Amino acid sequence: MKLKEIYKLMFPEYPDIVDVRQLQKMLGVSRHLAYDLINDGEIKGVKIGNSYKIPKVNVIDYVLSINKAG
């Protein structure tokens, strides 16, 4: 399967830009861990005002990277 196809198939129910709450649901993690992943640079996000916006592609990249490592 091509990488482009994988990106289309993963998390199709989520928009292209997600917030921290959606990130939590996507990964099944706590709010604290979601913020840690962003603040540690493991998942790239942009802080706009008081909230983070995370491109869905960055979440997918993170998931694929932990699958390769494990």
C-alpha positions, -999 to 999 in steps of 0.1 A, spaced: 0 0 0 13 34 -9 19 60 17 -6 84 2 -33 57 5 -24 51 41 -29 88 49 -64 87 33 -74 57 53 -62 67 87 -86 87 108 -110 96 80 -136 108 105 -114 137 116 -108 170 99 -74 179 84 -66 201 114 -74 188 149 -74 202 184 -60 186 215 -93 170 224 -95 153 190 -58 143 193 -67 126 226 -94 106 210 -73 97 180 -45 83 201 -65 72 231 -43 92 255 -49 115 284 -50 153 280 -17 155 299 0 131 275 -14 148 245 1 181 256 34 164 264 36 150 229 31 185 215 54 203 239 81 177 234 79 181 196 69 145 190 37 158 173 40 191 156 13 216 164 8 254 162 -5 274 192 -31 298 182 -43 320 210 -49 296 239 -52 264 219 -32 241 197 -40 232 161 -24 200 149 -24 189 112 -38 154 110 -9 144 88 14 151 118 -6 127 140 -4 100 113 33 106 109 37 101 147 16 69 146 36 55 117 69 64 134 60 45 166 49 15 146 83 15 129 102 18 162 82 -10 178 
